Amino acid sequence: MAERKPVGKTAEADVVVVGGSAAGLFTAALLARGGRSVRVLEAAPELGPAPRTLIVTHQLRPLLGPAAGAATVNEIRRFELFTNGRSAQVALAKPDLIIERTKLIRALAADAQHAGVKIDCSTRFQGVAANARGLRLEVESGGKREEFHAASVVGADGVASRVARSAGWPPLQTVSLLQAIVRLPKDCPPDTVRVWFVPEDTPYFYWLIPESPQRAALGLIAADSAGAMGCLTRFLEKKGMEPLEWQGARIPEYRRWIPVRRRLGRGDVYLVGDAAAQVKVTTVGGLVTGFRGARGVAEAILNGGHSAELRALRRELGAHWLIRRALHDFAQADYCRLVDMLNVSACNALGAISRDEAARLLWQTVRQQPRLVLLGLRGLLLGRGGARPA
Ligand SMILES: Cc1cc2nc3c(=O)[nH]c(=O)nc-3n(C[C@H](O)[C@H](O)[C@H](O)COP(=O)(O)OP(=O)(O)OC[C@H]3O[C@@H](n4cnc5c(N)ncnc54)[C@H](O)[C@@H]3O)c2cc1C
């Protein structure tokens, strides 16, 4: 860490969490409830980032409790899948939730503060180093240099995590996620998500996610933001939709498990959420998995390093990676075959298992749809690149 301006103010806590967003606020609340003194440092001037429409599985409810209800703006009961003139429908046994990110962050912040967490906004983490007592963090607040001292630091500062770089983790592989808010088409019910597989545009898919009876998010994932904008603009024109707002950012592409803890002198540095690539690489959804990572890291800090949740999360993210590998190089003909194979029993099985239970989904597919497994194996064996280990 470079020594520059004199230190203005110093403060102490058992744990400092860097990043006052989803994963950071949830980690902080769990640690404070476990009896630790916790401070959250957030670079933005206030909590409550730009709006972002997010879809999550019903698994969010048992994880978050009342905060999940406070942030839910719609529920989804059905998925419609399209590819090259073919279609299939999957009815969900338990509805997915549509979450508005600003509401979620405010609810999580209220929860954390209620548990005793102190939150410092306009406070940008600069670096961390070991000192005699544990860890010394250098931050910048209102143009002044300040110091914090803690036994543990949790990096919840997103995909370009400065905590990770400062403690020696390598940078993450990323993809670009872009969505446009549009008027919900008249023929699309507000409880139905539409998914289009168009492999010449993206190895993932396009989605239309209704956030209310009036509005929906239409988006895709691409390698870079220019490619995402080009494809999405053409797709919007083809579907006759006007963009009302844009939402987008780079997100981590999970390629392998990232060990979440590093020892620095006498202190520990941990990573959670996007900072640790805790994102399902099948759909690039990172909210539920980031909360599970937060629960795991809180468990590890409170239990002297042990966490069953982190082991389970590793298995889950690994199962998503396997599915993505199988699908990543699918051509149009493969998607046509896939949608044709989705008969009533396959759709029922898909609707009964959530996207946050990929390992269970794989087992069910092996038992009930061996032809789907063969198609996936073909994808695995013939794939050319994509989400493979670097
Ligand atoms: C457009 C879009 C749509 C998405 N849709 C979905 C979806 O439908 N479902 C889903 O599950 N996931 C979705 N995701 C992914 C999901 O939003 C992320 O995985 C999740 O929000 C990550 O949360 P996080 O707390 O780990 O990181 P972030 O939300 O990135 O938070 C990092 C925080 O750290 C702060 N920070 C950064 N650097 C510093 C610093 N040096 N000092 C102090 N603070 C700092 C930032 O200001 C920020 O508040 C979407 C992502 C995008 C971009």
The ligand as a Tripos MOL2 file, in Angstrom:
@<TRIPOS>MOLECULE
LIG
   53    58     1     0     0
SMALL
NO_CHARGES

@<TRIPOS>ATOM
      1 C1        -28.2790   -5.7370  -16.0490 C.3       1 LIG1
      2 C2        -28.0600   -6.8910  -15.1080 C.ar      1 LIG1
      3 C3        -29.0920   -7.7770  -14.8730 C.ar      1 LIG1
      4 C4        -28.9110   -8.8400  -13.9820 C.ar      1 LIG1
      5 N1        -29.9410   -9.6960  -13.7980 N.ar      1 LIG1
      6 C5        -29.8270  -10.6700  -12.8620 C.ar      1 LIG1
      7 C6        -30.9410  -11.5140  -12.5720 C.ar      1 LIG1
      8 O1        -31.9950  -11.4080  -13.2110 O.2       1 LIG1
      9 N2        -30.8130  -12.4380  -11.5830 N.ar      1 LIG1
     10 C7        -29.6580  -12.5740  -10.8530 C.ar      1 LIG1
     11 O2        -29.6100  -13.4240   -9.9480 O.2       1 LIG1
     12 N3        -28.5780  -11.8030  -11.1340 N.ar      1 LIG1
     13 C8        -28.6420  -10.8590  -12.1110 C.ar      1 LIG1
     14 N4        -27.5620  -10.0500  -12.3790 N.ar      1 LIG1
     15 C9        -26.3340  -10.2540  -11.6080 C.3       1 LIG1
     16 C10       -26.4910   -9.6260  -10.2130 C.3       1 LIG1
     17 O3        -27.0110   -8.3110  -10.3240 O.3       1 LIG1
     18 C11       -25.1470   -9.6010   -9.5040 C.3       1 LIG1
     19 O4        -24.6190  -10.9300   -9.4830 O.3       1 LIG1
     20 C12       -25.2760   -9.0790   -8.0750 C.3       1 LIG1
     21 O5        -25.9550   -7.8560   -8.0400 O.3       1 LIG1
     22 C13       -23.8760   -8.9150   -7.4790 C.3       1 LIG1
     23 O6        -23.9820   -8.3480   -6.1950 O.3       1 LIG1
     24 P1        -22.6810   -8.0420   -5.3560 P.3       1 LIG1
     25 O7        -23.1690   -7.4620   -4.0670 O.co2     1 LIG1
     26 O8        -21.7750   -9.2020   -5.3350 O.co2     1 LIG1
     27 O9        -21.8820   -6.9180   -6.1990 O.3       1 LIG1
     28 P2        -22.3140   -5.4670   -6.6900 P.3       1 LIG1
     29 O10       -23.7940   -5.3270   -6.7790 O.co2     1 LIG1
     30 O11       -21.5160   -5.1990   -7.9230 O.co2     1 LIG1
     31 O12       -21.8370   -4.5090   -5.5170 O.3       1 LIG1
     32 C14       -20.5230   -4.0820   -5.3240 C.3       1 LIG1
     33 C15       -20.5800   -2.8620   -4.4080 C.3       1 LIG1
     34 O13       -19.2510   -2.5010   -4.0600 O.3       1 LIG1
     35 C16       -19.0960   -1.1040   -4.1770 C.3       1 LIG1
     36 N5        -17.6620   -0.8540   -4.4200 N.ar      1 LIG1
     37 C17       -16.9380   -1.1870   -5.5260 C.ar      1 LIG1
     38 N6        -15.6510   -0.8260   -5.3710 N.ar      1 LIG1
     39 C18       -15.5550   -0.2670   -4.1150 C.ar      1 LIG1
     40 C19       -14.4770    0.2940   -3.3770 C.ar      1 LIG1
     41 N7        -13.2060    0.3620   -3.8670 N.pl3     1 LIG1
     42 N8        -14.7250    0.7680   -2.1210 N.ar      1 LIG1
     43 C20       -15.9960    0.7080   -1.5820 C.ar      1 LIG1
     44 N9        -17.0460    0.1990   -2.2590 N.ar      1 LIG1
     45 C21       -16.8410   -0.2920   -3.5220 C.ar      1 LIG1
     46 C22       -19.9870   -0.7210   -5.3520 C.3       1 LIG1
     47 O14       -20.3150    0.6580   -5.3340 O.3       1 LIG1
     48 C23       -21.1950   -1.6330   -5.0860 C.3       1 LIG1
     49 O15       -22.1270   -1.0410   -4.2200 O.3       1 LIG1
     50 C24       -27.6800   -9.0160  -13.3090 C.ar      1 LIG1
     51 C25       -26.6110   -8.1490  -13.5750 C.ar      1 LIG1
     52 C26       -26.7960   -7.0980  -14.4770 C.ar      1 LIG1
     53 C27       -25.6390   -6.1910  -14.7710 C.3       1 LIG1
@<TRIPOS>BOND
     1     1     2 1
     2     2     3 ar
     3     2    52 ar
     4     3     4 ar
     5     4     5 ar
     6     4    50 ar
     7     5     6 ar
     8     6     7 ar
     9     6    13 1
    10     7     8 2
    11     7     9 ar
    12     9    10 ar
    13    10    11 2
    14    10    12 ar
    15    12    13 ar
    16    13    14 ar
    17    14    15 1
    18    14    50 ar
    19    15    16 1
    20    16    17 1
    21    16    18 1
    22    18    19 1
    23    18    20 1
    24    20    21 1
    25    20    22 1
    26    22    23 1
    27    23    24 1
    28    24    25 2
    29    24    26 1
    30    24    27 1
    31    27    28 1
    32    28    29 2
    33    28    30 1
    34    28    31 1
    35    31    32 1
    36    32    33 1
    37    33    34 1
    38    33    48 1
    39    34    35 1
    40    35    36 1
    41    35    46 1
    42    36    37 ar
    43    36    45 ar
    44    37    38 ar
    45    38    39 ar
    46    39    40 ar
    47    39    45 ar
    48    40    41 1
    49    40    42 ar
    50    42    43 ar
    51    43    44 ar
    52    44    45 ar
    53    46    47 1
    54    46    48 1
    55    48    49 1
    56    50    51 ar
    57    51    52 ar
    58    52    53 1
@<TRIPOS>SUBSTRUCTURE
     1 LIG1         1 GROUP 0 **** ****
